[in-house]
Amino acid sequence: MSGTIVKVSGPLIVASGMGDVELYDVVRVSEKHLIGEVIELRGDMASIQVYEETAGLGPGEPVESTRSPLSVELAPGLIEGIFDGIQRPLDVLYNKAGDRITRGVEVPKLNREKKWKFEPKVKVGDHVTGGDIIGVVQETPAVLHKIMVPPRKEGVVEWVYSGEATILEPVYKLKDKDGNVTEYPMLQTWPVRRSRPYKEKLPPTEPMVTGQRVVDALFPIAKGGVAAVPGPFGSGKTVIQHQLAKWADADIIIYVGCGERGNEMTDVLMEFPELSDPRTGLPLMKRTVLIANTSDMPVAAREASIYTGITIAEYFRDMGYKVAIMADSTSRWAEAMREMSSRLEEMPGDEGYPAYLSSRLAEFYERAGIVKCIGNEDRTGAVSAIGAVSPPGGDISEPVSQATLRIVKVFWCLSAALAYARHFPAIDWLQSYSLYSDRLRNYYNSSVSPDWSGMVSKMMTILQEEAELNEIVRLVGVDALSFKDRITLECARSIREDFLHQNSFHEVDTYTSLEKQHDMMKLILTWYDKAEAALEQHVHLDKLIDMPVREEIGRMKYITEKERVEKFGEIAKRLDAAFAALTEGGELDA
């Protein structure tokens, strides 16, 4: 089916003679074969968003339909891949076209020549259904790629291959109930706008441990959960996502640079291959897929990059893996939607964004979750989605932030004031929240310590009291506070500086286990409780604040996991001895 261009408006073109195409079909535009996608149909007129630069196009040029929706290729070769928003491998594009991507350049999405060692997991005569694992390929030392029967396919295994094969060569044959025999390669494709099927979505019950204390203790995210990281320019959104990509409890990382500035994406491309993966000791890229779609690339491709990323994440989820997808930033995607909506002359919503902004964001985040995978095997997989939001001027009352807040369950609000004070992570503990906290309470109390939730609640109460007391201090000075309130301020300072503040460049402090986080909280709160009790026995305030053991509590963050138990016990004993000396040794306030 072919038509002709009637109108060109930036990344949007209108073509006539397109009566037989369907919504979201991929088309090739002009003699240059630019990639586009049909986003609106009116009779035989189709509105097409083009994923490449449209300068120089004019009315009368041909438009050809591929009669298939925008899809991703799923097969060995994804891991360590660096793709653009429509899954074109950037290294192959560079070798073919140089520094500047030539318009209309066509390259295979995945390597067709490389041979992979296929090891079968079924035998002839086995009955298999969609999602069953036919065989495995050791894609990287960190990832075992499981070759699955495509969804909604089933049959009896007629033949299965063992040995090396490309992703296009058949590796098994199935006979269906009608007696037809079909051969299947390792490669399968899937439309990006359609979520992959699963048996059942499960409620999240376990945290995705990140090693970032403010996240794990105060605002946890569940495996299969969704979180948003809004914040103004320079507050550390990208750095936090890098930290989560490196340390989060996930088997596969999908990092989508959706409209990021080029230099930020360059940092990712340069840094990730050099980073050592703490889980495997190998480079982090050995379990990572990067989708680089920077702000100077065509606007329309931002939407495709988001859907490409989540579809690849669902594919690895179906293998039974825990996947974390980082989208940086969804605001750039929303701005692209706003531009396309205005060019389509749709009725604008708040601040010019389309009226369907919330539903589009929800479609993305709702594809996350922990699920029972399809197939005869009993396995579960999870996709955890973390989206950065870049509100202009840090104003989270704008539409994208508010639409995201209505969808996600975790809100890590970044503060410019904390970022400029060099407090990392700059997550504002007074504005952030996690709706998973109640669901995860049983896990923390049973797996870490029964007093975990109680200590977290107490720390949050102290931090909130500090905010109220600081208002009084600003008005009348600290001397107007009671000794008990000043102890509260001192404990809050210890929570902020010794527990919440973390050095991402320090080899020990960059990651903290849940057990060590518990020990740190316990020491800080033990000092607080004992200090309050000592005040009632008229111990002098300065003696309590200036206790030498408090410096050791502050340095607890730099103690390695191996030394944790021994050092924690020593500091706890010294803390008890110090208070005993104060209350029994006559260090009283006259």
N, C-alpha and C positions, 0 to 999 in steps of 0.2 A: 504493500500500500504506500503510495507516495502522494505528497501534496506540494504546495508552493507557499513561500513566505509572503505574507500580506503586510506585516508591520514588525519593526524591530524596536524594542524599547529596553535598552540596556541588556540585562541577562534574560529578559522575557521576549519571546517572539510569538507572533500569531500567524498560524498557517491555515490555509483553506484546502478543501479536498481531502479532509482527514476523517470522513464519516465512519470508517471501519475501525479506527484505532480505539483502544480502551484507556481509561484513566490510569495514569502511572506507567503507561508503556514507554519504553526507551525508543528514542528516534535518533536518526543521524541527520544533521542539519547542513545543507549546502554541499558543494563539491569538496569542502575540507573535512567533511564527516565529523562535525562537532557533536559531542554527546549531549543529548537533551532528554527531558522527561515531561510527559504530558501531565499538566496539573489542573486543567479545566477544559471541558468540552461543551460547546454550544452548537448543536447541529453538526455541520461538517467543518466548523472552525475549532481549532485546538490551540489553547495557550500552552506554551512549552517553556519550561525553565532550562536554560542552557548552562552546562557545567564548565564551559570554557568561554574565553573572551569572544564577544560577538562583534567587535569593531570591524567594519568593512562589509558586513552582511547587508543585503537590501532586498526589497520585494522581488518576487519572481524566482528566487533561488529554490532548489528542490529540498524537500524534507521527506525522508524515507523512514518508515516504521520498522522496527525489528520484531514487532508482535510479541514482545516479552517484557515483563516488568524489570525494573532495576534490581539486579540480583548480585549476591556475592558468591565467590567460589570458595568452597570449604573442602580442604584436603591438606595433607602434609605440605609444609612450606609456608604456613601462616606464621608460626612462631619465629621470632627474630625478623619478621618482615616489617618494612617501613613503607606504608602505602599513603596515597593521597585520599581525598574524600570519597572517591568512587573506586577504590581498591586497585589503583594502578601502582605497581611497585616503583618507588622513586629512584632506586638504584638502576633499574632497567631503563627508565625514562632518561636518566642522566647519561647512561652509556649510549643511548640511541640519539638523543636530541641535544645533549650538552647542558650548560647551566640554566638555560631558559627552556621551559617545556613548550615544544612546538604544538600549535593548535591542531587538533584532529589526530594526533599521534596515537596509534593503536599498538598496544603490547599485551601479551597474555597476563592475566592477573596473578597467576601462579606459574611456577617453572614447569614447563611441559617436558623438559629433557632430562631432568635429574631423576635418577633411579633411587627408590626407597626400598629397604628390605622389609617385605611384608611377611608377617608371621600369622598363619591362620589360627583361629580359636574355635572353629566349628569343623565338622566333618560332613562328608557326603551323606545325605539322608536326613539331616537335622532340619526341623521346621523352624523358621525364623520369621520374626515380624519387625516392623519399623522400630528402630532404636536398638535392636540387638547388635552386639559386637561381633563382627565377622572375623576380624583380625586386628593386629596392632603393628604400629611402626614406631621405632624409637626415633622420634623427630629430632630431639636434642637430648643431651644427657639428663636434662631436668624434666622433660615432658615425653610421656608415652602417648602417642596419638592413636586413638581408638577408632578404627574404621567401622562405621555403623551402617545398618540397612537404612535407606532413606525412609523418612516418615511415610506412613500409609502404604508401604510396600510389604508384601509377605510372600512366603513360598517355601518350597523344599530345596535345600542346597543340592544342586546337580553336579557342581564342580567347584573346587576352591584351589587357589594357586598358593604356592609357597616359594618365596625367593624375591629377587629384585624386580621392580616394575616402576614405570612412570605413573603419574596420577591419571593418565588417560587409558592405560592398558587395562583390560578386564582382569579382575582378580577373583571373581566368583560369579556363578550362574544360579538363578532361582527359577524353579518351575512353579507357576501359579496354579490355582485350582482348576483352570480351564486347560491345563496342559501346555501352556505357552512357556517357553524358556527364554529368559532375558539375562543378558550379561551386564555386569556392573563394574565400573572402575572405582578407584578410591575417591575420585572427584565427585562431589555433588554441589548443586547450586541451590540457593534459597532466596526468594524475594525479600528485600530488606525491610519493607513496610509491614510484613506479616510475621507475627511472632511464631516461633517454633512450638509445636505441641508438647504437652506433658500430661502425665496421668492426674496429678493432684498438686495444688499449691499448699505448702505446709506453713503453719505459723512459726515465726522465728523464735528459737529458744536459746541459742548460743551467741555470745558476742563475737564479732570479728576483731580479734585482739590486734591492736596496732602498735603497742609499745609506747604510744604517746600518752602521758599520764592524764592530761586534762581530758582526753577523749575516753580512755578506758575507764577512768574512775568516775568522772562527772557526767559525761555526755556520750555514752557508749552507742555504737552502731552494731546491729545484729548481722549475722551472716545471712545474706539475702535481703538486707535492709537498704534503705535509700536515705541519702543525706545531701544537704546543700551547704556550700561554703560561700556565703556572700561576704563581700568586703570591698573597701575602696582601693584605689590604685596604690600599690606598694605595701599592702598589709600582709602579704604572704600567702595568697591563695595557691599559687603555683608551687611554692616551696612545700606547703602542707600536702598537696597532692603527690609531690615527689616522695615525701617521707612515707606516705601511706602506700604508695606503689612499692617502695622498697621493703617496708616492714610489716604490712598488713598480712593477716593470716589468710592468704589466698594462694591457690595453686597457679593461677594464670592471671596476668595483668594485661588489661586492654587500656591503652592510654590514647585518648582522642584529643588532639589539639585542635579544637573547633574554633577558628577565628582568633587563635592566639597571635600575639605579635611574633614576627619571624625570629627575633633574637631569643625569645623564650623557648620556642620550639627547637631552635638550634641548640640551646643548652641541654634539652632533653636528649636530642639526637647524639650530642657529644658525650653526655654524662652517663646515660644508661648502659652503653656497651662497656664502659670503664668500671661501673659500680659492681662490687662483689655482692652476690646474693647471699644474705645471711642464712637462708634455708639450705642452700646447696653448696655454697662456696664457689659457685661458678659465676660468670658475668650475669647480671640481672636480665639481660636481653634473652637469655636462654629460656625464659618462660614469659616473654613479653611480646605483645603486638603493638606497634606504634602506627597511629593514623595521623599524619601531619597535614593539617588543612589550615594554613596560616591566614592572617587577615588580608594579605595582599593577593590571595587566590580568589577566583570567582565566587561571588556572594552565594549563589545558589548551591554550591557544593558543600556549604556548611551543614545544610539539612541532611544531605546524603551521608556525610561523615558520621553524624550521630547515629543514623540508622545502620550504617555499615558496622560501626563498633558494637552496637548492642546485639546485632545478629551473629557476629563472630563470637561474642560472649555467650550467647545461648547455645551455640554449637558445642563449645567446650563444656558448658554446663550439662549438656545431654550425655557427655562421656562420664559424668559423675564428679567433675571437678568443681572446686570453689573458685569462682571468677570474680575479680574486682575490676570494674570499669570506671575510669576517671574521665570526665568530660569537662574540658576547660576551653571556653566557657560557654554555658548555655545561653548567656546574654547575647553573645555574638550570633548564635543561631536564631534567637528571637528577633534580633535586628534584621537578619536576612529575611525572615518571614514578613516583617513589617514592610521591607522594601518590595518584596514580591506582591504582597497584598495591595500596596498602593498602586503598583503598576497594573494590577488586575482591576483596579478601580472598585475594590470592595469597600463596603461601609466600615470605616475604622472604629476601633474600640478605644479604650483608655490610652491616651498619649500616642495615638496613631497605630498602636499594635492591633493586629487582627482580632476579631471577636473570638476566634477559635484558639487563641494563644494557650489558654489553660488546658484545653483538651489535647493539644499537640504535646505539651510538656508532660501531661499525665500519661499519654500513650508511651512515651519513652520510659518514664520511671516505673510504670506498672509492668514493664517487661522484666524488671528485676524480681527477685524472690527466691525462696528455697523450694524446690519441687521434687516430686517423685518422677524420675525420668521414664519415658516410654520404653517398651521392650519387656522381655520376659524376666530379665534380671531385676532384683530388688536393689536399686541404687538411687541415691539422691544427689542432686547438684544444686549449686546456688550461684546467683548473680547478685553482687552488691554494687549499687550504683552511687557514685559520689560526683555531684555536679557543682562546679564553681559558678558563681553568679557575680557579675561585675556591674553593680548598680552605679549609674553616674553620680559621682561625688559621694559615694557610699550611702546614698539615700535608699534604704530598704523599703520605703513606702511606694517605690515605683512598681509598675505592673508585673515585670518579670519576677522580681523578688517575692511579691505577694502571691502570684500564681504558683510559684514553686513552694512557698511555705504551706499552701493549702494541700499539697500533695505529699511532701516528704515527711518523714518521722523524726529526723535529726536535723537540727539547725545549729551549725557552728558559725556564730556571728563574729567576724574578725573586726578588731578595733584598731583604727589608725593610731590612736594614742599609745596603745600597747606596742604596736609595731615600731613606732618612733622611739619608744623607750627601750628598744631591743629586747622585748619580752617575746620569746618564741615558745610555743605557738601563740599567736596573738588572738586566741579565742576568748571572747568576752564572757566571763562566767556569769555575769548578771543578765545578759540578753539571750544566751544560748540555751538550748534545751534538747532533751532526748525523750521521745515517747516510748522508747524501748526499755527504759530503765526498770519499770515495774515487771515487764516480762523476763528480764535478764536477772532479776534479783535472786531467784532460786538458784540459778547457775553459779553466780558469784558466791553466794552464801554456802553452797554445798561443795563447790570445786576449789575455792580459794580459802575462805574463812567465814564462819557464821556471823562475825561482827562486821563484815564488809559493808553491807548496806547501811548499817547504823553509823559507821564512821563517815561514809560519804555524805549522808544527810547532815551530820553534825558539821562537817567542813563547809557545806553549802550554807548552813545557817550562820556560821561564823563570818563567811565572806559577805553575806547580805547585811549582817550587823555592822561590819566594817564600813560598808557604803553609807549606812545611816549615821554612824559615828563621825565619819569624815565630814559630813555636812555640818555637824556641831563644831568640829575642830576648825573648819574654815571660818566660822562665825566668831567663836570666842576663844579658840586656842585649846591645845591639848591639856593644859593644866586644869581646865574646867571639868574634865572627865574624872569619874571615880577610878580607883585603882583596878577594880574588876573590869571596867570598860577598857582601860589601857592594856590589861592583859589580853583582852579580846583582840585589840588592834595589833598587838605584838604577835599573837598566834596567827592572825590573818596574814601578816607580813611574811611569817615563816611558811605558811601554805603557799602564798604566791611565789616567793623567791626560791624556796627549797623544794617545793613539790611541783607546782604548775609550770614554772620556768624550766625549759629544757634546752640543752645545747645540741643541735643536730649535727655539729661537726666533731663532737667529742665521741670517741669510739665506745665509751661505756654509757654515757648519758643519752645518746641518741635513741636507745631502746631500753625500756624497762619492763621486766616481766610482771605479771599480775601479783606474784608472791612478793616481789621486792616493793611494788607499789603499796601493798598492804602493810609491809613493815615500816615504810616511810610514813604512811598516814598514822600508824599506831604510835610511833615515837613522837610525832608532832602533837597528837591529841593527848598522849599520856602527859607530856609536859604541861599542856593547857589545864588538864584536870587537876594535876598535882599543884600547879601554881595557884589555881583558884582555892584549893584546900589550904595551901600554905598562907594565903592572904588572910584567911579567917583565923589563922593562928598568929597573925600580926607579923609575918615575915616581911621584911622591907622589900618594896617593889623593885628597886634597882638590883637587889641581890638576885631576884628571880629572872630579871631580864638579862643580866650580865653573866649568867651561869656559863662556864667554859664548855660544858657538855653540849650546849646548844650549837656551837660551831661544828661539833662532830655530827649532830643531826643534819645540819646544812650540807655537810660533805657526804652524806649517805648516798646521794645520787651518783657519786663517782666510784662507789664500791662495786666490784664485779659480782656477777651472779654466783661465782664459785665461793667468794668470800662472804656472801650475804648473811648466811645463817650465823656464822661465827661472829662477824662484826656487829650484827644486830643485837645478839645476846650481850656482847661486851658493852655496847652503848646503853642498852636498857639497864644493865647493872649499874653503870656509872650514873645514869639518871636517877635511879632509886637512891644510890648512895649520896648524891649531891643534895637531894631533898631531905634525906635523913639528917645530913650534917646541918642543914639550915634550920630545921625544926627542932632538932634535939641538941644542937651545939650552941644554942644561944644567939643565933643570928637573927634576933627579933627586932621589930621596929619599936623603939622606946616611945 
